[in-house]
Amino acid sequence: MSNIVEYPANSPDAAIALFLQDDNADKLTDILVDALGEAFRILNEELVSLPLN
């Protein structure tokens, strides 16, 4: 039995697995931090646009 897990090529898990396989955790961290920053920016825009009651 193999310890290798295969994912579909377009799966987010496959992308993460490739970063980890290539020992590229710093690049993965940069991408995740950028994505989190973008999520906070979007949430902030939503909060600013809410009407005050």
Secondary structure, 3 states (H helix, E strand, C coil): CCCCCCCCCCCHHHHHHHHHHCCCHHHHHHHHHHHHHHHHHHHHHHHHHCCCC
